[in-house]
Amino acid sequence: MKLLITLIGLVLVLEGLPYVASPEAMQRWLRQILDMEPRQLRRIGLVAMAVGFFLCYLAQRSPLFN
């Protein structure tokens, strides 16, 4: 449970970083997202999830991270 809470905290830190570093750029980026089609956003989300799952798999199974 400690690891899960730590990971959620790290995700929140990484998610918040662009808003702190460059709020104006984030506003422009969010406006562009509003103009995108839902199908395109879904594809981007699926790709991001697949990459995330792959990285988790590598971190757990690969001897590269031991």
Z-matrix of the N, CA and C atoms (Angstrom, degrees):
N
C 1 1.446
C 2 1.534 1 110.85
N 3 1.338 2 115.18 1 -36.18
C 4 1.465 3 119.45 2 179.01
C 5 1.530 4 111.05 3 -60.92
N 6 1.328 5 116.55 4 -42.25
C 7 1.462 6 120.96 5 179.07
C 8 1.528 7 110.99 6 -64.22
N 9 1.326 8 117.41 7 -41.73
C 10 1.465 9 121.07 8 179.57
C 11 1.529 10 111.26 9 -61.43
N 12 1.320 11 117.32 10 -46.27
C 13 1.466 12 121.10 11 179.15
C 14 1.527 13 110.20 12 -63.35
N 15 1.320 14 116.92 13 -39.83
C 16 1.466 15 120.80 14 177.58
C 17 1.525 16 111.06 15 -62.71
N 18 1.330 17 117.10 16 -43.63
C 19 1.463 18 120.70 17 179.88
C 20 1.525 19 111.63 18 -65.57
N 21 1.321 20 117.25 19 -40.93
C 22 1.468 21 120.07 20 177.73
C 23 1.525 22 109.87 21 -62.97
N 24 1.324 23 116.78 22 -41.98
C 25 1.465 24 120.08 23 176.86
C 26 1.517 25 112.13 24 -61.43
N 27 1.319 26 117.18 25 -41.73
C 28 1.461 27 121.16 26 179.12
C 29 1.529 28 110.95 27 -64.83
N 30 1.319 29 117.18 28 -40.97
C 31 1.465 30 120.70 29 177.64
C 32 1.529 31 109.96 30 -61.25
N 33 1.328 32 117.23 31 -43.26
C 34 1.462 33 120.06 32 179.41
C 35 1.526 34 111.94 33 -64.18
N 36 1.329 35 116.95 34 -38.77
C 37 1.465 36 120.17 35 176.70
C 38 1.525 37 110.16 36 -62.69
N 39 1.330 38 116.84 37 -47.27
C 40 1.464 39 120.23 38 -179.00
C 41 1.523 40 112.24 39 -66.66
N 42 1.333 41 116.92 40 -35.24
C 43 1.468 42 120.35 41 177.91
C 44 1.529 43 111.19 42 -68.46
N 45 1.314 44 117.62 43 -35.60
C 46 1.455 45 120.98 44 -177.14
C 47 1.517 46 114.14 45 -81.33
N 48 1.307 47 117.37 46 -20.19
C 49 1.465 48 121.51 47 -176.42
C 50 1.529 49 114.56 48 -55.56
N 51 1.340 50 120.08 49 -47.65
C 52 1.471 51 119.04 50 -179.92
C 53 1.530 52 113.13 51 -62.75
N 54 1.335 53 117.84 52 -32.22
C 55 1.460 54 120.44 53 179.62
C 56 1.522 55 111.50 54 -69.06
N 57 1.325 56 116.71 55 -33.22
C 58 1.459 57 121.30 56 178.33
C 59 1.526 58 110.38 57 -78.56
N 60 1.314 59 116.90 58 -42.08
C 61 1.466 60 121.52 59 -175.13
C 62 1.525 61 112.40 60 -71.28
N 63 1.330 62 117.51 61 -38.92
C 64 1.464 63 119.88 62 -175.97
C 65 1.527 64 110.59 63 -153.65
N 66 1.319 65 117.17 64 77.99
C 67 1.465 66 119.80 65 -176.58
C 68 1.534 67 113.63 66 -64.04
N 69 1.322 68 117.47 67 -33.47
C 70 1.460 69 119.48 68 179.77
C 71 1.527 70 111.66 69 -65.56
N 72 1.325 71 116.05 70 -42.43
C 73 1.461 72 120.01 71 178.39
C 74 1.525 73 110.43 72 -65.23
N 75 1.315 74 117.40 73 -36.87
C 76 1.465 75 120.47 74 178.62
C 77 1.525 76 110.84 75 -65.83
N 78 1.335 77 117.54 76 -37.54
C 79 1.461 78 119.97 77 177.40
C 80 1.529 79 110.70 78 -63.39
N 81 1.338 80 116.79 79 -43.40
C 82 1.469 81 119.58 80 177.32
C 83 1.522 82 110.71 81 -62.19
N 84 1.322 83 116.58 82 -42.98
C 85 1.461 84 121.64 83 -178.91
C 86 1.527 85 110.86 84 -63.57
N 87 1.325 86 116.56 85 -41.78
C 88 1.465 87 119.91 86 179.53
C 89 1.525 88 111.48 87 -66.42
N 90 1.338 89 117.53 88 -34.71
C 91 1.479 90 119.95 89 175.13
C 92 1.529 91 110.51 90 -63.63
N 93 1.334 92 116.64 91 -39.06
C 94 1.461 93 120.01 92 177.96
C 95 1.525 94 110.76 93 -65.14
N 96 1.314 95 116.78 94 -37.11
C 97 1.468 96 120.19 95 178.33
C 98 1.527 97 110.33 96 -63.98
N 99 1.324 98 116.82 97 -38.54
C 100 1.467 99 120.13 98 179.03
C 101 1.525 100 111.74 99 -61.18
N 102 1.320 101 117.36 100 -29.38
C 103 1.465 102 121.47 101 -179.18
C 104 1.528 103 113.16 102 -83.57
N 105 1.322 104 117.69 103 -9.49
C 106 1.463 105 120.70 104 -178.24
C 107 1.526 106 110.82 105 -79.91
N 108 1.309 107 114.91 106 152.76
C 109 1.466 108 120.52 107 177.22
C 110 1.528 109 109.88 108 -74.59
N 111 1.335 110 117.43 109 145.46
C 112 1.463 111 120.27 110 178.89
C 113 1.533 112 113.29 111 -56.02
N 114 1.321 113 117.09 112 -36.48
C 115 1.468 114 120.43 113 179.05
C 116 1.527 115 111.02 114 -61.11
N 117 1.336 116 116.36 115 -41.50
C 118 1.461 117 120.66 116 -179.71
C 119 1.541 118 110.29 117 -67.64
N 120 1.328 119 116.86 118 -41.28
C 121 1.464 120 120.27 119 177.30
C 122 1.528 121 111.05 120 -62.73
N 123 1.324 122 116.36 121 -39.47
C 124 1.463 123 120.60 122 178.89
C 125 1.521 124 110.38 123 -62.64
N 126 1.328 125 116.91 124 -42.60
C 127 1.470 126 120.36 125 178.83
C 128 1.520 127 111.22 126 -63.00
N 129 1.324 128 116.44 127 -43.52
C 130 1.466 129 120.49 128 178.73
C 131 1.522 130 109.87 129 -61.31
N 132 1.332 131 116.55 130 -42.82
C 133 1.459 132 120.48 131 178.00
C 134 1.515 133 112.81 132 -62.80
N 135 1.325 134 116.81 133 -41.64
C 136 1.466 135 120.20 134 179.14
C 137 1.528 136 111.42 135 -65.22
N 138 1.328 137 116.54 136 -40.22
C 139 1.466 138 119.88 137 177.88
C 140 1.527 139 110.10 138 -64.47
N 141 1.332 140 116.48 139 -43.50
C 142 1.468 141 119.75 140 179.16
C 143 1.523 142 110.96 141 -61.96
N 144 1.330 143 117.05 142 -41.55
C 145 1.465 144 120.42 143 178.12
C 146 1.521 145 111.18 144 -64.72
N 147 1.330 146 117.14 145 -42.13
C 148 1.463 147 120.57 146 -179.93
C 149 1.525 148 110.56 147 -62.84
N 150 1.325 149 117.05 148 -43.42
C 151 1.463 150 120.19 149 178.43
C 152 1.529 151 110.01 150 -64.06
N 153 1.324 152 116.56 151 -41.32
C 154 1.460 153 120.29 152 178.48
C 155 1.519 154 112.25 153 -62.26
N 156 1.338 155 116.99 154 -45.79
C 157 1.462 156 120.07 155 178.00
C 158 1.525 157 111.07 156 -62.97
N 159 1.332 158 116.61 157 -39.30
C 160 1.458 159 120.33 158 178.94
C 161 1.532 160 111.15 159 -63.63
N 162 1.329 161 116.85 160 -42.68
C 163 1.463 162 120.27 161 178.14
C 164 1.528 163 111.01 162 -64.25
N 165 1.321 164 117.08 163 -40.83
C 166 1.476 165 120.40 164 176.05
C 167 1.525 166 110.62 165 -61.25
N 168 1.324 167 116.37 166 -43.09
C 169 1.462 168 120.83 167 178.54
C 170 1.531 169 110.44 168 -61.11
N 171 1.327 170 116.07 169 -47.17
C 172 1.466 171 119.49 170 179.69
C 173 1.518 172 111.51 171 -60.74
N 174 1.321 173 116.06 172 -43.16
C 175 1.464 174 119.82 173 -178.30
C 176 1.523 175 111.28 174 -63.86
N 177 1.322 176 118.08 175 -33.76
C 178 1.463 177 121.47 176 -177.06
C 179 1.525 178 113.00 177 -86.90
N 180 1.316 179 118.05 178 -34.67
C 181 1.474 180 121.52 179 -170.47
C 182 1.525 181 115.08 180 -106.23
N 183 1.317 182 116.86 181 -22.65
C 184 1.458 183 119.53 182 -173.37
C 185 1.528 184 111.20 183 -85.25
N 186 1.321 185 117.00 184 140.03
C 187 1.473 186 118.87 185 175.41
C 188 1.525 187 112.60 186 -72.26
N 189 1.316 188 117.98 187 -6.88
C 190 1.464 189 120.68 188 179.57
C 191 1.517 190 112.16 189 -63.22
N 192 1.324 191 118.25 190 -28.31
C 193 1.459 192 121.79 191 -174.24
C 194 1.525 193 112.91 192 -105.44
N 195 1.309 194 118.13 193 15.96
C 196 1.479 195 121.15 194 179.19
C 197 1.505 196 110.80 195 -87.51
